[in-house]
Amino acid sequence: MSGHKWWHNQSLRTTIGVAEGWQLFQELYDVTPRDRPLLDGFRRDRLTDSLARAVSTDHFAPLLTGRDLSPDTAETVLGELPVLEKTTLREAPESLRTGLVDEWDELRVRTSGTTGEPVAIAHDASLLAEATASNLRMLSAYGLEPGLRVLRLTADTRHSPTAFETLPHFGAATVLRINVATMGPSDTAFVDRLCADFRPHMVWGQPLEVLLALIRQREGLLHLPTPRMVLTHGDTLDRSTREAISAGFDCPHRDVYGLQEFGRVAWECPEQPGTYHFDEERVDIGTDEHSQLLISSLVNRAMSLLRYRPGDCGEVLRDGCPCGRAHARITGLEGRQRGLVVDAGGALVGVKPLRLVLERQPLDRWQVRQEEPGRLEALIAPRDPRQAADLEERLVKELSAAMHRCDVRVRAVALEELATRTGKAPHFQLLATQQAIGRHAVGETVAW
């Protein structure tokens, strides 16, 4: 099929992938939570295949060639591989390609750039099937049926105020997307009527987007129907954010953990909050000596990612969960969190427009700081210091246009000036952090 020109029609590929995913759910994903021996055997076979594919990559070939890669030794071999760092993925992605998937057949996604410059990840078509199967299992555990209606929240200022779409791989969901960042009084009646008619089963968004929706409700700009569940994704949930979301919606709140490098990795146990079951059929997870997660893909035929360290921390629990599911779990997750910009009028707006401008530039690194509402400072480390003055002048114009209700200043600095005391160099240091927005969402007075 992959040799036919029709295969490269995205709708056809999605249809086939989703159909395969339903079958995979019925035959495997719906069975393994209750059958640990079946899960262990299937996972071991997939790990063996994954190691065999890695031999064809430039990065892993010197480490695996000539080794016994049978199912009996696969666990040991994986554990002896050196950690795969993000720098390899950013600087030498071709060294991780297997060559087993034609470029035409690849599904490509880009990382968000939250913890580093975005990179393109190549997946094979199994990404759709595995996502469909794992989503069906998660939704079933949450008491939700296929064909659900999802209210998707966004704070991306590039998005239209409202839009409809479908998510075939997410339980054949119908999605109403609303932009909670750009809402004004003139939008309230229309958006309220849409939401009331839509009657969502689920509200879904990143934690900041959900918090922003709660703020819009408190401001009287939005009136959401009570859903059956709120689902968050993308950023680490601190206690204040969990409490704010639980207080704002009279329904269960669940969270998922995932990365563009692997898709969704784990989903929160419906009976053990803060504990996440990871999909052992498609990923292997361990930790290093500092409790940083090491994740390996068992299904990606296009690119080998083994013992990859994304920078998130957690504890892996191998014993059975009190909920009765056989899958191993992650607890104590610590990773990414985002913030919003406070413009001159006190409105909270997303940072995506700033990121899009800065990612296009010839910079080694950049950082946006906000210390008072309506004022931003962009620090840039140009690859060629001789271009610093021109970059400063051009970026003032472009960033001011992207964030027109903020006074923007741009300053070229040495790369080391962007690092914090811990050695990290986050892209954003903002007033409106996730924790601060969570306090604001429940009515606390927050100074920004």
C-alpha positions as CSV (number, residue, x, y, z in Angstrom):
1,M,0.0,0.0,0.0
2,S,2.8,2.4,0.9
3,G,4.1,2.4,-2.7
4,H,0.8,3.8,-4.1
5,K,0.3,7.5,-4.5
6,W,-3.0,7.3,-2.6
7,W,-1.2,6.4,0.6
8,H,0.2,9.9,0.9
9,N,-3.3,11.3,1.2
10,Q,-3.4,12.3,4.9
11,S,-7.1,11.4,5.3
12,L,-6.6,7.9,3.9
13,R,-3.5,7.3,6.2
14,T,-5.5,8.5,9.2
15,T,-8.5,6.2,8.3
16,I,-6.2,3.2,7.9
17,G,-4.2,4.0,11.1
18,V,-7.3,4.5,13.2
19,A,-8.9,1.3,11.9
20,E,-5.7,-0.7,12.8
21,G,-5.7,1.0,16.2
22,W,-9.2,-0.2,17.0
23,Q,-8.2,-3.8,16.2
24,L,-5.0,-3.3,18.3
25,F,-7.1,-2.1,21.2
26,Q,-9.4,-5.1,21.1
27,E,-6.7,-7.7,20.7
28,L,-4.0,-6.2,23.0
29,Y,-4.5,-2.9,24.8
30,D,-7.8,-3.9,26.3
31,V,-6.4,-7.2,27.6
32,T,-2.9,-6.4,29.0
33,P,-4.0,-4.3,32.0
34,R,-5.3,-7.6,33.5
35,D,-2.6,-9.9,32.2
36,R,0.9,-9.1,33.4
37,P,2.6,-12.2,31.8
38,L,1.1,-11.3,28.4
39,L,2.2,-7.7,28.8
40,D,5.8,-8.8,29.7
41,G,6.1,-11.1,26.8
42,F,4.7,-8.6,24.3
43,R,6.9,-5.8,25.6
44,R,10.0,-8.0,25.5
45,D,9.4,-9.0,21.9
46,R,8.9,-5.3,20.9
47,L,12.1,-4.3,22.8
48,T,14.0,-7.0,20.9
49,D,12.7,-5.7,17.6
50,S,13.5,-2.1,18.6
51,L,17.1,-3.0,19.4
52,A,17.4,-4.8,16.1
53,R,16.2,-1.7,14.2
54,A,18.7,0.5,16.1
55,V,21.6,-1.5,14.7
56,S,20.9,0.1,11.4
57,T,21.4,3.7,12.8
58,D,24.8,5.4,12.8
59,H,24.4,6.3,16.5
60,F,23.6,2.9,17.9
61,A,25.4,0.6,15.4
62,P,28.8,0.8,17.2
63,L,27.1,0.0,20.5
64,L,24.9,-2.9,19.3
65,T,26.6,-4.6,16.4
66,G,27.7,-8.2,17.3
67,R,25.7,-8.3,20.5
68,D,23.2,-10.9,21.4
69,L,19.8,-9.2,20.9
70,S,17.5,-12.0,21.7
71,P,14.5,-11.6,24.0
72,D,16.4,-13.1,26.9
73,T,19.1,-10.4,26.8
74,A,17.1,-7.4,25.5
75,E,16.5,-5.9,29.0
76,T,20.2,-6.2,29.9
77,V,21.4,-4.7,26.6
78,L,19.1,-1.8,26.8
79,G,20.2,-1.0,30.4
80,E,23.8,-0.9,29.3
81,L,23.3,1.6,26.5
82,P,24.6,5.2,27.3
83,V,22.0,7.9,27.8
84,L,20.7,9.5,24.7
85,E,20.8,13.3,25.2
86,K,18.7,16.0,23.6
87,T,21.9,17.5,22.0
88,T,22.2,14.4,19.8
89,L,18.6,14.8,18.7
90,R,19.1,18.5,17.9
91,E,22.5,18.3,16.4
92,A,22.6,14.9,14.7
93,P,19.1,13.7,14.1
94,E,20.1,11.8,11.0
95,S,22.3,9.5,13.1
96,L,19.1,8.2,14.7
97,R,17.3,7.4,11.5
98,T,16.9,3.7,10.8
99,G,16.5,4.0,7.0
100,L,13.7,1.4,7.2
101,V,10.9,3.8,6.4
102,D,10.7,5.7,3.2
103,E,10.6,9.5,3.6
104,W,7.3,9.6,1.9
105,D,5.8,7.3,4.5
106,E,7.1,9.2,7.6
107,L,4.9,11.1,9.9
108,R,6.8,14.1,11.2
109,V,6.1,16.1,14.4
110,R,8.1,19.0,15.9
111,T,9.0,19.3,19.6
112,S,7.5,22.3,21.4
113,G,10.8,23.9,22.2
114,T,9.9,24.3,25.9
115,T,13.2,23.0,27.0
116,G,15.3,23.6,23.9
117,E,15.3,24.4,20.3
118,P,12.5,22.6,18.4
119,V,13.5,19.5,16.4
120,A,11.7,17.3,13.9
121,I,10.9,13.8,15.0
122,A,10.2,11.1,12.3
123,H,7.6,8.4,13.1
124,D,6.3,5.6,11.0
125,A,2.5,5.0,10.4
126,S,2.2,3.0,13.6
127,L,2.1,6.3,15.5
128,L,-1.6,6.6,14.6
129,A,-2.6,3.0,15.4
130,E,-0.8,2.9,18.8
131,A,-2.2,6.3,19.7
132,T,-5.7,5.2,18.8
133,A,-5.4,2.0,20.9
134,S,-3.9,3.7,23.9
135,N,-6.5,6.5,23.8
136,L,-9.4,4.0,23.7
137,R,-8.0,2.3,26.8
138,M,-7.5,5.5,28.7
139,L,-11.0,6.8,27.8
140,S,-12.6,3.5,28.8
141,A,-10.8,3.7,32.2
142,Y,-12.2,7.2,32.6
143,G,-15.7,6.1,31.9
144,L,-15.9,7.8,28.5
145,E,-17.2,6.3,25.3
146,P,-16.1,6.8,21.7
147,G,-17.8,9.6,19.9
148,L,-17.3,12.0,22.8
149,R,-17.6,15.8,22.4
150,V,-14.4,17.6,23.5
151,L,-14.2,21.3,24.3
152,R,-10.6,22.1,23.5
153,L,-9.1,25.3,25.1
154,T,-6.3,27.3,23.4
155,A,-4.5,30.4,24.4
156,D,-2.6,30.7,21.1
157,T,-3.3,34.2,19.7
158,R,-2.9,32.9,16.1
159,H,-6.0,30.7,16.5
160,S,-9.4,31.9,15.5
161,P,-11.9,32.6,18.3
162,T,-13.8,29.3,17.6
163,A,-13.3,26.3,15.3
164,F,-14.6,22.8,14.9
165,E,-12.5,19.7,14.1
166,T,-12.4,16.0,14.6
167,L,-9.9,13.7,16.3
168,P,-10.4,10.2,14.8
169,H,-7.5,8.7,16.9
170,F,-9.0,10.1,20.1
171,G,-12.1,8.0,20.3
172,A,-13.5,9.5,17.1
173,A,-14.0,12.8,19.1
174,T,-15.7,15.9,17.8
175,V,-13.9,19.0,19.0
176,L,-15.0,22.6,19.6
177,R,-12.0,24.8,20.1
178,I,-12.3,28.1,21.8
179,N,-9.6,30.7,22.2
180,V,-9.6,31.9,25.8
181,A,-6.7,34.3,25.3
182,T,-8.5,36.6,22.8
183,M,-12.0,36.5,24.2
184,G,-13.7,39.8,24.8
185,P,-17.2,41.0,26.0
186,S,-18.5,41.0,22.4
187,D,-17.7,37.2,22.1
188,T,-19.5,36.0,25.2
189,A,-23.0,35.5,24.0
190,F,-21.9,33.6,20.8
191,V,-19.3,31.4,22.6
192,D,-21.7,30.7,25.4
193,R,-24.4,29.6,23.0
194,L,-21.9,27.3,21.1
195,C,-20.8,25.7,24.3
196,A,-24.3,25.2,25.6
197,D,-25.4,23.6,22.3
198,F,-22.2,21.5,22.1
199,R,-22.7,20.0,25.6
200,P,-19.1,18.8,26.0
201,H,-18.3,15.5,27.7
202,M,-14.7,16.7,28.3
203,V,-12.8,20.0,28.7
204,W,-9.2,19.6,27.4
205,G,-6.2,21.9,27.5
206,Q,-2.8,22.6,28.9
207,P,-3.0,23.6,32.6
208,L,-2.5,27.3,31.8
209,E,-5.3,27.2,29.2
210,V,-7.7,25.6,31.7
211,L,-6.7,28.2,34.3
212,L,-7.3,31.0,31.9
213,A,-10.8,29.6,31.1
214,L,-11.5,29.7,34.8
215,I,-10.4,33.3,35.0
216,R,-12.6,34.2,32.0
217,Q,-15.5,32.6,33.9
218,R,-14.8,34.6,37.0
219,E,-14.7,37.7,34.8
220,G,-18.1,36.9,33.4
221,L,-16.8,36.5,29.8
222,L,-17.4,32.7,29.6
223,H,-19.9,30.3,31.0
224,L,-19.0,26.7,30.5
225,P,-21.4,23.8,30.9
226,T,-20.2,21.3,33.5
227,P,-18.4,18.5,31.7
228,R,-17.9,14.9,32.8
229,M,-14.2,15.4,33.1
230,V,-11.3,17.9,32.7
231,L,-8.2,16.5,31.0
232,T,-4.9,18.4,31.1
233,H,-1.7,17.8,29.3
234,G,1.7,19.3,28.5
235,D,3.0,20.7,31.7
236,T,3.7,19.6,35.2
237,L,0.8,20.1,37.6
238,D,1.8,21.8,40.9
239,R,-0.6,21.5,43.9
240,S,-2.1,25.0,43.5
241,T,-2.9,24.3,39.8
242,R,-4.6,21.1,40.7
243,E,-6.6,22.7,43.5
244,A,-7.7,25.6,41.2
245,I,-8.9,23.3,38.5
246,S,-10.7,21.0,41.0
247,A,-12.4,24.0,42.6
248,G,-13.4,25.5,39.3
249,F,-15.0,22.5,37.7
250,D,-17.5,20.2,39.5
251,C,-16.1,17.0,37.9
252,P,-13.1,14.8,38.0
253,H,-9.8,16.1,36.7
254,R,-7.2,13.9,35.1
255,D,-3.8,14.5,33.5
256,V,-1.6,12.9,30.8
257,Y,2.1,13.0,30.3
258,G,3.6,12.9,26.8
259,L,6.3,14.2,24.5
260,Q,6.3,14.8,20.8
261,E,9.3,12.4,20.6
262,F,7.0,9.5,21.7
263,G,3.4,10.7,21.7
264,R,1.5,10.2,24.9
265,V,3.6,8.3,27.4
266,A,1.4,7.9,30.5
267,W,-2.0,8.7,31.8
268,E,-3.2,9.4,35.3
269,C,-4.7,6.6,37.2
270,P,-8.4,7.2,37.8
271,E,-8.1,6.0,41.4
272,Q,-4.6,7.2,42.4
273,P,-4.2,11.0,41.6
274,G,-0.6,12.0,40.8
275,T,0.2,8.4,39.7
276,Y,0.5,7.7,35.9
277,H,0.2,4.4,34.2
278,F,2.6,4.3,31.3
279,D,1.9,2.4,28.0
280,E,4.4,-0.4,28.4
281,E,3.3,-1.8,25.0
282,R,5.0,1.1,23.3
283,V,7.5,2.7,25.6
284,D,10.1,1.5,28.2
285,I,10.8,3.9,31.1
286,G,13.7,3.9,33.6
287,T,15.5,6.5,35.6
288,D,19.1,7.6,36.0
289,E,20.9,8.2,39.3
290,H,19.3,11.7,39.6
291,S,15.7,10.4,39.1
292,Q,15.5,11.8,35.5
293,L,13.4,9.7,33.2
294,L,15.0,7.6,30.5
295,I,12.4,6.7,27.8
296,S,12.8,4.2,24.9
297,S,10.4,3.8,22.0
298,L,9.4,0.2,21.3
299,V,7.4,1.0,18.1
300,N,9.0,3.7,16.0
301,R,10.5,2.1,12.9
302,A,11.7,5.4,11.5
303,M,13.9,6.8,14.3
304,S,15.5,5.0,17.2
305,L,15.1,6.7,20.5
306,L,16.6,4.5,23.3
307,R,17.3,5.6,26.9
308,Y,16.4,9.2,25.8
309,R,16.6,11.8,28.6
310,P,14.0,14.5,28.1
311,G,14.9,16.3,31.4
312,D,11.7,15.4,33.4
313,C,12.0,13.7,36.7
314,G,9.9,11.0,38.5
315,E,9.8,7.7,40.3
316,V,9.0,4.5,38.4
317,L,6.9,2.0,40.4
318,R,6.9,-1.6,39.1
319,D,4.6,-3.2,41.7
320,G,0.9,-3.5,40.9
321,C,-1.4,-0.5,41.3
322,P,-4.1,-0.6,44.0
323,C,-6.5,0.0,41.1
324,G,-5.8,-3.5,39.8
325,R,-4.1,-2.5,36.6
326,A,-0.9,-4.4,35.7
327,H,1.0,-1.5,34.1
328,A,4.0,0.1,35.8
329,R,3.5,3.6,37.0
330,I,5.3,7.0,37.3
331,T,4.8,9.2,40.3
332,G,6.3,12.5,41.5
333,L,6.5,13.9,38.0
334,E,8.5,17.1,37.7
335,G,9.1,18.8,34.3
336,R,7.9,21.5,32.2
337,Q,5.7,24.5,33.2
338,R,4.7,27.5,31.2
339,G,3.7,31.1,31.8
340,L,1.9,33.9,30.1
341,V,2.7,37.5,29.2
342,V,0.9,40.3,31.1
343,D,0.2,43.1,28.5
344,A,-0.2,46.8,29.2
345,G,-3.9,46.3,29.9
346,G,-3.3,43.5,32.4
347,A,-4.5,40.8,30.0
348,L,-2.8,37.4,30.0
349,V,-1.7,36.4,26.5
350,G,0.2,33.3,25.2
351,V,3.9,33.4,24.3
352,K,3.7,31.5,21.0
353,P,3.9,34.6,18.8
354,L,7.2,35.6,20.5
355,R,8.6,32.1,20.2
356,L,7.8,31.9,16.5
357,V,9.7,35.1,15.8
358,L,12.7,34.2,17.8
359,E,13.0,30.6,16.6
360,R,13.5,31.9,13.0
361,Q,16.6,34.0,14.0
362,P,20.3,33.0,13.7
363,L,20.7,32.8,17.5
364,D,22.5,30.3,19.7
365,R,19.9,31.0,22.4
366,W,17.3,33.5,23.5
367,Q,15.3,34.4,26.6
368,V,12.3,36.7,27.2
369,R,12.0,38.3,30.6
370,Q,9.1,40.2,32.1
371,E,9.4,42.1,35.4
372,E,6.4,44.4,35.1
373,P,3.2,44.3,33.1
374,G,3.4,45.7,29.5
375,R,7.2,45.5,29.3
376,L,9.3,42.7,27.9
377,E,13.0,42.3,27.4
378,A,14.4,39.8,24.9
379,L,18.0,38.8,25.5
380,I,19.6,37.3,22.4
381,A,22.9,35.4,21.9
382,P,23.6,35.8,18.1
383,R,25.6,33.1,16.4
384,D,27.6,35.9,14.6
385,P,28.2,38.8,17.1
386,R,28.7,41.1,14.1
387,Q,25.0,40.8,13.4
388,A,24.0,41.9,16.9
389,A,23.0,45.5,16.1
390,D,21.0,44.5,13.0
391,L,19.2,41.7,14.9
392,E,18.4,44.0,17.8
393,E,16.8,46.6,15.5
394,R,14.8,44.1,13.5
395,L,13.6,42.1,16.5
396,V,12.3,45.2,18.3
397,K,9.9,45.8,15.3
398,E,8.9,42.1,14.9
399,L,8.4,41.3,18.5
400,S,6.5,44.6,19.1
401,A,4.2,43.6,16.2
402,A,3.7,40.1,17.7
403,M,2.9,41.5,21.1
404,H,1.5,44.9,20.2
405,R,0.3,45.9,23.8
406,C,3.8,45.5,25.2
407,D,6.9,47.8,25.2
408,V,9.6,45.4,23.9
409,R,13.4,45.9,24.3
410,V,16.0,43.6,22.7
411,R,19.6,43.3,24.0
412,A,22.4,41.1,22.7
413,V,24.3,39.3,25.4
414,A,26.9,36.6,25.8
415,L,25.5,33.1,25.9
416,E,26.5,32.5,29.5
417,E,24.4,35.5,30.7
418,L,21.2,33.5,29.9
419,A,21.9,30.8,32.4
420,T,20.4,30.7,35.9
421,R,22.4,29.8,39.0
422,T,21.5,26.1,38.4
423,G,22.9,26.3,34.8
424,K,19.6,26.2,33.0
425,A,18.6,28.7,30.4
426,P,14.8,28.8,30.2
427,H,13.3,30.6,27.2
428,F,10.9,32.5,29.4
429,Q,11.1,34.1,32.8
430,L,7.7,35.7,33.3
431,L,5.5,37.3,36.0
432,A,2.5,35.2,35.2
433,T,3.8,31.7,36.1
434,Q,1.5,28.7,36.3
435,Q,1.4,28.9,40.1
436,A,0.6,32.6,40.1
437,I,-2.2,32.1,37.5
438,G,-3.6,29.2,39.6
439,R,-3.9,31.6,42.6
440,H,-5.5,34.2,40.4
441,A,-8.0,31.7,39.1
442,V,-9.4,31.0,42.5
443,G,-9.7,34.7,43.4
444,E,-6.5,35.5,45.2
445,T,-5.0,38.9,44.6
446,V,-1.8,38.5,42.6
447,A,0.6,41.3,41.9
448,W,1.8,41.5,38.3
